[in-house]
Amino acid sequence: MIRRILLALVASALPLTAASVASADPNPVTAQDIQAADACYTWNRTLSQGASGSDVTQLQIRVAGWVASGENLALDGQYGPATANAVKRFQAGYGLTADGIAGSQTFNKIYALQDNDCTPIHFSYSEFDDNCGANNFNGGRVSASTAKENIRRIMWQLEALRHKLGDRPMVVTSGFRSVSCNSSVGGSSSSLHMYGQGADLGLSSSPSQCQMWSGARSAGFEEILGPGYPGHNDHVHVGNKSSRFWSAPNC
Ligand SMILES: [Zn+2]
């Protein structure tokens, strides 16, 4: 969320000096943007193809749900063609100039879309941490901090999916599960839920199961299970892994 008060103060206190760095971007990141400082994360330069760094990774996390069907965006900190295309789709999806360059218009849209804990506005950790009543990310196959970071990636993919499906609410019925929680609910012994890499979308979601299942294919998910797949008639499971497994015989 943007610190609007700080923005107003800084804008009035600081003249916009030579910080308008040379760039092909019609909406370059300016000193004002940097000083505006989002409470979660602030980009301090315009990013385009050829850029690399942790700020590129932060961008990739937020556009990972804007890939082509079957594509999975690498969070590698390298701004290549795949990242540029994801940025273009993100920009087009929100009515911005789709130039594939992440400048102030793109970052300001991201700032507006994220909460202070860096999760997207329509999803929060509390929706994913039930963990059989434990309300934490402990006891899985990865550390709690890794599980949370994995869940954050899923949330941004879901935010993209939600927007593409008409900004209709989607209800998470299961997110992270400890190893013991996963067995108690009959989850697969290799379930992505134990890694924070899987989430279930329930029937009280506004989009239909098949709409969510179909849309997830263009939101970077490699594991998508829905109606007709054993045990998945009451939810759609989405997950991140390295190999593809999509199944929903009834869609
Ligand atoms: Zn699941």
py3Dmol code that shows the C-alpha trace and the ligand (Angstrom):
import py3Dmol

protein = """\
ATOM      1  CA  MET A   1       0.000   0.000   0.000  1.00  0.00           C
ATOM      2  CA  ILE A   2       1.393   3.377  -0.948  1.00  0.00           C
ATOM      3  CA  ARG A   3       2.230   5.796   1.794  1.00  0.00           C
ATOM      4  CA  ARG A   4       0.185   8.624   0.380  1.00  0.00           C
ATOM      5  CA  ILE A   5       0.927  11.076   3.162  1.00  0.00           C
ATOM      6  CA  LEU A   6       4.643  10.606   2.829  1.00  0.00           C
ATOM      7  CA  LEU A   7       4.323  11.020  -0.910  1.00  0.00           C
ATOM      8  CA  ALA A   8       2.565  14.345  -0.469  1.00  0.00           C
ATOM      9  CA  LEU A   9       5.139  15.576   2.039  1.00  0.00           C
ATOM     10  CA  VAL A  10       8.104  14.564  -0.040  1.00  0.00           C
ATOM     11  CA  ALA A  11       6.627  15.892  -3.234  1.00  0.00           C
ATOM     12  CA  SER A  12       6.202  19.297  -1.661  1.00  0.00           C
ATOM     13  CA  ALA A  13       9.579  19.314   0.077  1.00  0.00           C
ATOM     14  CA  LEU A  14      11.833  18.086  -2.701  1.00  0.00           C
ATOM     15  CA  PRO A  15      12.201  19.664  -6.080  1.00  0.00           C
ATOM     16  CA  LEU A  16      12.324  17.018  -8.797  1.00  0.00           C
ATOM     17  CA  THR A  17      15.934  17.346  -9.805  1.00  0.00           C
ATOM     18  CA  ALA A  18      18.041  15.584 -12.389  1.00  0.00           C
ATOM     19  CA  ALA A  19      16.892  12.180 -11.258  1.00  0.00           C
ATOM     20  CA  SER A  20      14.914  11.707 -14.447  1.00  0.00           C
ATOM     21  CA  VAL A  21      17.497   9.291 -15.755  1.00  0.00           C
ATOM     22  CA  ALA A  22      17.808   8.675 -19.458  1.00  0.00           C
ATOM     23  CA  SER A  23      15.493   5.897 -20.504  1.00  0.00           C
ATOM     24  CA  ALA A  24      13.348   4.831 -23.421  1.00  0.00           C
ATOM     25  CA  ASP A  25      10.529   4.363 -20.980  1.00  0.00           C
ATOM     26  CA  PRO A  26       7.873   7.056 -21.293  1.00  0.00           C
ATOM     27  CA  ASN A  27       7.120   6.566 -17.607  1.00  0.00           C
ATOM     28  CA  PRO A  28      10.545   6.342 -15.988  1.00  0.00           C
ATOM     29  CA  VAL A  29      11.010   5.896 -12.270  1.00  0.00           C
ATOM     30  CA  THR A  30      11.588   9.346 -10.839  1.00  0.00           C
ATOM     31  CA  ALA A  31      12.934  10.663  -7.570  1.00  0.00           C
ATOM     32  CA  GLN A  32       9.348  11.199  -6.517  1.00  0.00           C
ATOM     33  CA  ASP A  33       8.522   7.533  -7.074  1.00  0.00           C
ATOM     34  CA  ILE A  34      11.491   6.416  -5.015  1.00  0.00           C
ATOM     35  CA  GLN A  35      10.654   8.773  -2.184  1.00  0.00           C
ATOM     36  CA  ALA A  36       7.030   7.661  -2.292  1.00  0.00           C
ATOM     37  CA  ALA A  37       8.263   4.406  -0.810  1.00  0.00           C
ATOM     38  CA  ASP A  38       5.779   1.609  -0.618  1.00  0.00           C
ATOM     39  CA  ALA A  39       5.676   0.116   2.846  1.00  0.00           C
ATOM     40  CA  CYS A  40       6.430  -3.345   1.464  1.00  0.00           C
ATOM     41  CA  TYR A  41       9.032  -2.846  -1.217  1.00  0.00           C
ATOM     42  CA  THR A  42      10.135   0.040  -3.407  1.00  0.00           C
ATOM     43  CA  TRP A  43      11.827  -0.247  -6.770  1.00  0.00           C
ATOM     44  CA  ASN A  44      14.389   2.496  -7.331  1.00  0.00           C
ATOM     45  CA  ARG A  45      15.055   2.107 -11.041  1.00  0.00           C
ATOM     46  CA  THR A  46      13.230   1.368 -14.272  1.00  0.00           C
ATOM     47  CA  LEU A  47      13.633  -2.288 -15.256  1.00  0.00           C
ATOM     48  CA  SER A  48      13.718  -3.631 -18.785  1.00  0.00           C
ATOM     49  CA  GLN A  49      15.230  -6.498 -20.765  1.00  0.00           C
ATOM     50  CA  GLY A  50      18.853  -7.077 -19.840  1.00  0.00           C
ATOM     51  CA  ALA A  51      18.459  -5.948 -16.238  1.00  0.00           C
ATOM     52  CA  SER A  52      19.339  -8.314 -13.431  1.00  0.00           C
ATOM     53  CA  GLY A  53      19.189  -8.271  -9.675  1.00  0.00           C
ATOM     54  CA  SER A  54      17.033  -8.879  -6.664  1.00  0.00           C
ATOM     55  CA  ASP A  55      14.681  -6.091  -7.752  1.00  0.00           C
ATOM     56  CA  VAL A  56      14.007  -8.113 -10.926  1.00  0.00           C
ATOM     57  CA  THR A  57      13.179 -11.150  -8.767  1.00  0.00           C
ATOM     58  CA  GLN A  58      10.752  -9.058  -6.731  1.00  0.00           C
ATOM     59  CA  LEU A  59       9.082  -8.011  -9.971  1.00  0.00           C
ATOM     60  CA  GLN A  60       8.999 -11.592 -11.277  1.00  0.00           C
ATOM     61  CA  ILE A  61       7.179 -12.803  -8.161  1.00  0.00           C
ATOM     62  CA  ARG A  62       4.442 -10.250  -8.818  1.00  0.00           C
ATOM     63  CA  VAL A  63       3.952 -10.989 -12.516  1.00  0.00           C
ATOM     64  CA  ALA A  64       4.352 -14.782 -12.291  1.00  0.00           C
ATOM     65  CA  GLY A  65       0.617 -15.214 -12.848  1.00  0.00           C
ATOM     66  CA  TRP A  66       0.723 -13.358 -16.172  1.00  0.00           C
ATOM     67  CA  VAL A  67       2.384 -16.027 -18.294  1.00  0.00           C
ATOM     68  CA  ALA A  68       1.208 -17.756 -21.463  1.00  0.00           C
ATOM     69  CA  SER A  69      -0.674 -21.052 -21.176  1.00  0.00           C
ATOM     70  CA  GLY A  70       1.639 -23.723 -19.842  1.00  0.00           C
ATOM     71  CA  GLU A  71       4.449 -21.304 -19.124  1.00  0.00           C
ATOM     72  CA  ASN A  72       6.178 -21.036 -15.762  1.00  0.00           C
ATOM     73  CA  LEU A  73       8.178 -17.882 -15.078  1.00  0.00           C
ATOM     74  CA  ALA A  74      11.595 -18.469 -13.516  1.00  0.00           C
ATOM     75  CA  LEU A  75      12.265 -16.286 -10.479  1.00  0.00           C
ATOM     76  CA  ASP A  76      15.907 -15.925 -11.462  1.00  0.00           C
ATOM     77  CA  GLY A  77      16.503 -12.189 -11.271  1.00  0.00           C
ATOM     78  CA  GLN A  78      17.207 -12.026 -15.010  1.00  0.00           C
ATOM     79  CA  TYR A  79      14.923  -9.736 -17.030  1.00  0.00           C
ATOM     80  CA  GLY A  80      14.690 -11.746 -20.249  1.00  0.00           C
ATOM     81  CA  PRO A  81      11.993 -12.043 -22.924  1.00  0.00           C
ATOM     82  CA  ALA A  82       9.725 -14.177 -20.717  1.00  0.00           C
ATOM     83  CA  THR A  83       9.743 -11.555 -17.977  1.00  0.00           C
ATOM     84  CA  ALA A  84       9.129  -8.787 -20.523  1.00  0.00           C
ATOM     85  CA  ASN A  85       6.150 -10.696 -21.921  1.00  0.00           C
ATOM     86  CA  ALA A  86       4.732 -11.302 -18.452  1.00  0.00           C
ATOM     87  CA  VAL A  87       5.093  -7.590 -17.679  1.00  0.00           C
ATOM     88  CA  LYS A  88       3.330  -6.768 -20.966  1.00  0.00           C
ATOM     89  CA  ARG A  89       0.406  -9.025 -20.059  1.00  0.00           C
ATOM     90  CA  PHE A  90       0.255  -7.542 -16.557  1.00  0.00           C
ATOM     91  CA  GLN A  91       0.209  -4.032 -18.038  1.00  0.00           C
ATOM     92  CA  ALA A  92      -2.462  -4.897 -20.597  1.00  0.00           C
ATOM     93  CA  GLY A  93      -4.509  -6.662 -17.914  1.00  0.00           C
ATOM     94  CA  TYR A  94      -4.652  -3.476 -15.859  1.00  0.00           C
ATOM     95  CA  GLY A  95      -5.123  -1.056 -18.751  1.00  0.00           C
ATOM     96  CA  LEU A  96      -1.569   0.306 -18.724  1.00  0.00           C
ATOM     97  CA  THR A  97       0.695   0.922 -21.710  1.00  0.00           C
ATOM     98  CA  ALA A  98       1.901  -2.588 -22.585  1.00  0.00           C
ATOM     99  CA  ASP A  99       5.562  -1.927 -23.394  1.00  0.00           C
ATOM    100  CA  GLY A 100       7.160  -4.649 -21.304  1.00  0.00           C
ATOM    101  CA  ILE A 101       9.211  -2.065 -19.437  1.00  0.00           C
ATOM    102  CA  ALA A 102       8.654  -1.824 -15.708  1.00  0.00           C
ATOM    103  CA  GLY A 103       8.630   1.877 -14.889  1.00  0.00           C
ATOM    104  CA  SER A 104       6.576   4.087 -12.631  1.00  0.00           C
ATOM    105  CA  GLN A 105       3.156   3.158 -14.058  1.00  0.00           C
ATOM    106  CA  THR A 106       3.860  -0.550 -13.529  1.00  0.00           C
ATOM    107  CA  PHE A 107       5.359  -0.140 -10.066  1.00  0.00           C
ATOM    108  CA  ASN A 108       2.567   2.170  -8.944  1.00  0.00           C
ATOM    109  CA  LYS A 109       0.027  -0.447  -9.999  1.00  0.00           C
ATOM    110  CA  ILE A 110       1.921  -3.083  -8.020  1.00  0.00           C
ATOM    111  CA  TYR A 111       2.085  -0.757  -4.992  1.00  0.00           C
ATOM    112  CA  ALA A 112      -1.671  -0.349  -5.222  1.00  0.00           C
ATOM    113  CA  LEU A 113      -2.090  -4.113  -5.430  1.00  0.00           C
ATOM    114  CA  GLN A 114       0.025  -5.086  -2.448  1.00  0.00           C
ATOM    115  CA  ASP A 115      -0.377  -5.002   1.272  1.00  0.00           C
ATOM    116  CA  ASN A 116       2.357  -3.883   3.643  1.00  0.00           C
ATOM    117  CA  ASP A 117       3.484  -7.496   4.146  1.00  0.00           C
ATOM    118  CA  CYS A 118       4.071  -7.841   0.384  1.00  0.00           C
ATOM    119  CA  THR A 119       1.077 -10.085  -0.192  1.00  0.00           C
ATOM    120  CA  PRO A 120      -1.490  -9.068  -2.812  1.00  0.00           C
ATOM    121  CA  ILE A 121      -4.563  -7.198  -1.566  1.00  0.00           C
ATOM    122  CA  HIS A 122      -7.069  -9.989  -2.118  1.00  0.00           C
ATOM    123  CA  PHE A 123      -5.136 -12.751  -0.337  1.00  0.00           C
ATOM    124  CA  SER A 124      -3.462 -13.028   3.052  1.00  0.00           C
ATOM    125  CA  TYR A 125      -1.313 -15.516   4.929  1.00  0.00           C
ATOM    126  CA  SER A 126      -4.171 -16.226   7.326  1.00  0.00           C
ATOM    127  CA  GLU A 127      -6.091 -17.900   4.495  1.00  0.00           C
ATOM    128  CA  PHE A 128      -3.275 -20.374   3.948  1.00  0.00           C
ATOM    129  CA  ASP A 129      -2.051 -21.196   7.466  1.00  0.00           C
ATOM    130  CA  ASP A 130      -4.951 -23.203   8.890  1.00  0.00           C
ATOM    131  CA  ASN A 131      -2.679 -26.253   9.025  1.00  0.00           C
ATOM    132  CA  CYS A 132      -5.312 -28.338  10.825  1.00  0.00           C
ATOM    133  CA  GLY A 133      -5.954 -25.555  13.319  1.00  0.00           C
ATOM    134  CA  ALA A 134      -2.319 -24.738  14.089  1.00  0.00           C
ATOM    135  CA  ASN A 135      -2.452 -21.376  12.284  1.00  0.00           C
ATOM    136  CA  ASN A 136       1.213 -21.455  11.390  1.00  0.00           C
ATOM    137  CA  PHE A 137       3.580 -22.699   8.709  1.00  0.00           C
ATOM    138  CA  ASN A 138       5.440 -25.168  10.928  1.00  0.00           C
ATOM    139  CA  GLY A 139       6.008 -28.889  10.540  1.00  0.00           C
ATOM    140  CA  GLY A 140       6.160 -29.175   6.788  1.00  0.00           C
ATOM    141  CA  ARG A 141       8.889 -30.482   4.524  1.00  0.00           C
ATOM    142  CA  VAL A 142      10.522 -27.038   4.391  1.00  0.00           C
ATOM    143  CA  SER A 143      11.156 -24.349   6.992  1.00  0.00           C
ATOM    144  CA  ALA A 144       8.246 -22.095   7.941  1.00  0.00           C
ATOM    145  CA  SER A 145       9.931 -19.120   6.265  1.00  0.00           C
ATOM    146  CA  THR A 146      10.391 -21.037   3.006  1.00  0.00           C
ATOM    147  CA  ALA A 147       6.790 -22.228   3.142  1.00  0.00           C
ATOM    148  CA  LYS A 148       5.598 -18.648   3.608  1.00  0.00           C
ATOM    149  CA  GLU A 149       7.703 -17.406   0.707  1.00  0.00           C
ATOM    150  CA  ASN A 150       6.349 -20.203  -1.494  1.00  0.00           C
ATOM    151  CA  ILE A 151       2.811 -19.298  -0.471  1.00  0.00           C
ATOM    152  CA  ARG A 152       3.470 -15.654  -1.304  1.00  0.00           C
ATOM    153  CA  ARG A 153       4.322 -16.645  -4.859  1.00  0.00           C
ATOM    154  CA  ILE A 154       1.073 -18.605  -5.084  1.00  0.00           C
ATOM    155  CA  MET A 155      -0.866 -15.612  -3.787  1.00  0.00           C
ATOM    156  CA  TRP A 156       0.443 -13.380  -6.583  1.00  0.00           C
ATOM    157  CA  GLN A 157      -0.441 -16.039  -9.143  1.00  0.00           C
ATOM    158  CA  LEU A 158      -3.925 -16.241  -7.629  1.00  0.00           C
ATOM    159  CA  GLU A 159      -4.244 -12.448  -7.661  1.00  0.00           C
ATOM    160  CA  ALA A 160      -3.578 -12.548 -11.423  1.00  0.00           C
ATOM    161  CA  LEU A 161      -6.032 -15.408 -11.898  1.00  0.00           C
ATOM    162  CA  ARG A 162      -8.682 -13.594  -9.856  1.00  0.00           C
ATOM    163  CA  HIS A 163      -8.316 -10.448 -11.973  1.00  0.00           C
ATOM    164  CA  LYS A 164      -8.414 -12.410 -15.234  1.00  0.00           C
ATOM    165  CA  LEU A 165     -11.612 -14.148 -14.108  1.00  0.00           C
ATOM    166  CA  GLY A 166     -13.381 -10.829 -13.631  1.00  0.00           C
ATOM    167  CA  ASP A 167     -12.271  -9.784 -10.132  1.00  0.00           C
ATOM    168  CA  ARG A 168     -14.526 -12.368  -8.516  1.00  0.00           C
ATOM    169  CA  PRO A 169     -13.621 -13.730  -5.080  1.00  0.00           C
ATOM    170  CA  MET A 170     -11.910 -17.099  -4.829  1.00  0.00           C
ATOM    171  CA  VAL A 171     -12.025 -18.949  -1.526  1.00  0.00           C
ATOM    172  CA  VAL A 172      -8.969 -20.845  -0.287  1.00  0.00           C
ATOM    173  CA  THR A 173     -10.025 -23.994   1.551  1.00  0.00           C
ATOM    174  CA  SER A 174      -6.559 -25.401   2.197  1.00  0.00           C
ATOM    175  CA  GLY A 175      -3.066 -23.960   1.924  1.00  0.00           C
ATOM    176  CA  PHE A 176      -0.043 -25.050   3.918  1.00  0.00           C
ATOM    177  CA  ARG A 177      -0.174 -28.362   5.806  1.00  0.00           C
ATOM    178  CA  SER A 178       2.372 -29.910   8.149  1.00  0.00           C
ATOM    179  CA  VAL A 179       3.353 -33.499   7.392  1.00  0.00           C
ATOM    180  CA  SER A 180       1.063 -34.792  10.138  1.00  0.00           C
ATOM    181  CA  CYS A 181      -1.803 -32.501   9.128  1.00  0.00           C
ATOM    182  CA  ASN A 182      -1.460 -33.653   5.547  1.00  0.00           C
ATOM    183  CA  SER A 183      -1.738 -37.309   6.504  1.00  0.00           C
ATOM    184  CA  SER A 184      -4.664 -36.660   8.818  1.00  0.00           C
ATOM    185  CA  VAL A 185      -6.662 -35.106   5.979  1.00  0.00           C
ATOM    186  CA  GLY A 186      -5.703 -37.884   3.581  1.00  0.00           C
ATOM    187  CA  GLY A 187      -3.349 -35.808   1.447  1.00  0.00           C
ATOM    188  CA  SER A 188      -0.914 -37.456  -0.944  1.00  0.00           C
ATOM    189  CA  SER A 189       2.400 -38.439   0.663  1.00  0.00           C
ATOM    190  CA  SER A 190       4.133 -36.119  -1.810  1.00  0.00           C
ATOM    191  CA  SER A 191       1.581 -33.316  -1.489  1.00  0.00           C
ATOM    192  CA  LEU A 192       2.767 -29.841  -2.449  1.00  0.00           C
ATOM    193  CA  HIS A 193       0.762 -28.524   0.513  1.00  0.00           C
ATOM    194  CA  MET A 194       3.618 -29.646   2.801  1.00  0.00           C
ATOM    195  CA  TYR A 195       5.953 -27.262   0.950  1.00  0.00           C
ATOM    196  CA  GLY A 196       3.660 -24.249   0.747  1.00  0.00           C
ATOM    197  CA  GLN A 197       3.533 -24.909  -2.970  1.00  0.00           C
ATOM    198  CA  GLY A 198      -0.104 -25.947  -3.215  1.00  0.00           C
ATOM    199  CA  ALA A 199      -3.506 -24.400  -2.530  1.00  0.00           C
ATOM    200  CA  ASP A 200      -7.115 -25.498  -2.872  1.00  0.00           C
ATOM    201  CA  LEU A 201      -9.892 -23.244  -4.192  1.00  0.00           C
ATOM    202  CA  GLY A 202     -13.311 -24.195  -2.866  1.00  0.00           C
ATOM    203  CA  LEU A 203     -16.838 -24.299  -4.240  1.00  0.00           C
ATOM    204  CA  SER A 204     -17.848 -21.057  -2.530  1.00  0.00           C
ATOM    205  CA  SER A 205     -15.551 -19.223  -4.940  1.00  0.00           C
ATOM    206  CA  SER A 206     -17.463 -17.055  -7.435  1.00  0.00           C
ATOM    207  CA  PRO A 207     -15.862 -18.489 -10.587  1.00  0.00           C
ATOM    208  CA  SER A 208     -16.854 -22.069 -11.389  1.00  0.00           C
ATOM    209  CA  GLN A 209     -14.455 -24.927 -10.755  1.00  0.00           C
ATOM    210  CA  CYS A 210     -13.801 -25.320 -14.468  1.00  0.00           C
ATOM    211  CA  GLN A 211     -13.209 -21.586 -14.917  1.00  0.00           C
ATOM    212  CA  MET A 212     -10.596 -21.679 -12.164  1.00  0.00           C
ATOM    213  CA  TRP A 213      -9.056 -24.894 -13.500  1.00  0.00           C
ATOM    214  CA  SER A 214      -8.804 -23.511 -17.045  1.00  0.00           C
ATOM    215  CA  GLY A 215      -7.541 -20.114 -15.949  1.00  0.00           C
ATOM    216  CA  ALA A 216      -4.844 -21.622 -13.747  1.00  0.00           C
ATOM    217  CA  ARG A 217      -3.131 -22.964 -16.874  1.00  0.00           C
ATOM    218  CA  SER A 218      -2.231 -19.388 -17.802  1.00  0.00           C
ATOM    219  CA  ALA A 219      -1.305 -18.386 -14.258  1.00  0.00           C
ATOM    220  CA  GLY A 220       1.952 -20.332 -14.066  1.00  0.00           C
ATOM    221  CA  PHE A 221       0.690 -23.404 -12.224  1.00  0.00           C
ATOM    222  CA  GLU A 222       2.168 -26.797 -13.117  1.00  0.00           C
ATOM    223  CA  GLU A 223      -0.147 -28.923 -10.982  1.00  0.00           C
ATOM    224  CA  ILE A 224      -3.859 -28.247 -11.559  1.00  0.00           C
ATOM    225  CA  LEU A 225      -6.447 -30.812 -10.486  1.00  0.00           C
ATOM    226  CA  GLY A 226     -10.188 -30.395 -10.680  1.00  0.00           C
ATOM    227  CA  PRO A 227     -13.573 -32.042 -11.238  1.00  0.00           C
ATOM    228  CA  GLY A 228     -13.368 -35.660 -12.253  1.00  0.00           C
ATOM    229  CA  TYR A 229      -9.868 -36.160 -10.857  1.00  0.00           C
ATOM    230  CA  PRO A 230     -10.164 -38.431  -7.789  1.00  0.00           C
ATOM    231  CA  GLY A 231     -10.839 -36.443  -4.615  1.00  0.00           C
ATOM    232  CA  HIS A 232     -11.159 -33.104  -6.405  1.00  0.00           C
ATOM    233  CA  ASN A 233     -14.877 -32.686  -7.052  1.00  0.00           C
ATOM    234  CA  ASP A 234     -15.228 -30.128  -4.269  1.00  0.00           C
ATOM    235  CA  HIS A 235     -12.202 -27.950  -5.011  1.00  0.00           C
ATOM    236  CA  VAL A 236      -9.562 -27.048  -7.566  1.00  0.00           C
ATOM    237  CA  HIS A 237      -5.995 -27.753  -6.487  1.00  0.00           C
ATOM    238  CA  VAL A 238      -3.238 -25.529  -7.889  1.00  0.00           C
ATOM    239  CA  GLY A 239       0.452 -26.012  -7.265  1.00  0.00           C
ATOM    240  CA  ASN A 240       3.980 -25.089  -8.303  1.00  0.00           C
ATOM    241  CA  LYS A 241       6.442 -27.800  -9.246  1.00  0.00           C
ATOM    242  CA  SER A 242       8.890 -28.545 -12.030  1.00  0.00           C
ATOM    243  CA  SER A 243       6.823 -30.974 -14.081  1.00  0.00           C
ATOM    244  CA  ARG A 244       3.309 -30.574 -15.423  1.00  0.00           C
ATOM    245  CA  PHE A 245       0.271 -32.513 -14.187  1.00  0.00           C
ATOM    246  CA  TRP A 246      -3.079 -31.077 -15.268  1.00  0.00           C
ATOM    247  CA  SER A 247      -6.250 -33.115 -14.895  1.00  0.00           C
ATOM    248  CA  ALA A 248      -9.959 -32.313 -14.696  1.00  0.00           C
ATOM    249  CA  PRO A 249     -11.799 -34.903 -16.802  1.00  0.00           C
ATOM    250  CA  ASN A 250     -15.151 -33.211 -16.166  1.00  0.00           C
ATOM    251  CA  CYS A 251     -14.108 -29.775 -17.425  1.00  0.00           C
TER     252      CYS A 251
END
"""
ligand_1 = """\
1
ZN
Zn -4.644 -29.554 -2.848
"""
view = py3Dmol.view(width=600, height=400)
view.addModel(protein, "pdb")
view.setStyle({"model": 0}, {"cartoon": {"style": "trace"}})
view.addModel(ligand_1, "xyz")
view.setStyle({"model": 1}, {"stick": {}})
view.zoomTo()
view.show()
